[in-house]
């Protein structure tokens, strides 16, 4: 996938549908009045710019890269979109149990996850980074300077970042919770010393929180990325999703979706 996304001059966030409704953790998007029924997305909306809640025209809705991709998948399925927002660590179980049709949540495909679900092509390449307080950039400049018993490192529960922290930092204290915003607040408040997350997510916090910065530390697979998950054996839906993703990438529309989401989150 192409890197170096063009920055949009104007925010034209595609598909913020006026007919969006929400009940508890369920959101619906009427994409076409002629569509019958819904296709259901599972996500964890605490991971801007992939997905996060926002007030639009007085109503709370979900926005972000993954929500816009899901709308395109729904349109290709001739369905309206229903989104179930839950904790990240519940998503694949919900998919496996048929509670949702597909999952988009900035999710990195791994061998372990692929035993449970099937993954699409990678739709967005993103490296993993370490978010720290700006005042600690000179102190935390390598894995060795962080892997100490006095250092507390956080990551989202059930995420690839949790696995990275567990595999990379053998001595440091570890803190895994569901909410990425809560992790960042703990970083700002001094309850943790660092949080591992994807670079686009970290970039958003750096733009909005002057006290945090990205450490100059290499962690994880530099060629990793995010993919869509479907139930094992759901070949028809997986084929459709890959066609949609290929079209978005080749047309340049994926670049615009990402650029719009980054601006909207700034």
Phi, psi and omega in degrees: 000142182297143177251169179075066186291142176291136178276125181289140178284322179238149177276109176234081187280108190297129168081025172283089193284132181293340180272014180292133178232157179219140172227113182058242182260016182246131180235139178238143181233115178273104184271332179203125182298338181276347179288142177252127176080180184233150163255139192250125177261138170255131180210171176233100193275062175222031192223057177299140010268012179288310177198137177198158179281145179210146176276119179234118181054040176082003180236144176279126177226174177254136180229169176131175183305309186292327179293318179294321176296318180299322177298320179293322177294318179298314179301317179295336178270358185057040178232154167280169188249131170245136181238127175255119183259116181220176176298144185305320186286355176265346194297312184289327175295318177298321178294313180297327182271005175079014179282336175224162182269328179204163182234130171230118183201041184056037190270129177273126177289130177232164179299321181293315179294326181292346173287337186260324184221171174256147182244149173282182169298159176288127181259346180208123179269128181211136179272161177267141181225172179244119178268129181224171171292141182303326181292346183254009183301319181286333180282313181264085183237010177198166176300320184296322181287346180258334185276065180236153182297338181274352184261137180247123185241132183247160175198162179289135181298130177082005185263169174297331179293325176299316179298319179298316180297315181296322183279331188267319185252100186272338184254326184297153173289151184232143179225116182240119177224166186289322191264121177295316176303322178295323177298317181294322176297322177295325176296312181297322182279353179087012178280334170230160183260343182199153176226130178268130181202172177288150185301317180299326178291315179297322179302320179297319179290324178297322179293327187258346181232107186293344185271356182244159181205166179266125181287153180274063183234132176269126181216139176080190183274117181293345180258014180287174180186187182250147181219166178266138178255139173229167178297148177306128176085000179278070188295320184297312180293320180298319178297315179299316181298317180296324177295314179299313181297317179299316180296317180297318182290312184291328181280346184088358181292330177297320177302317182291320178301315181294314180300317180297318182294320179296317179294316181299330182273352184275000000 
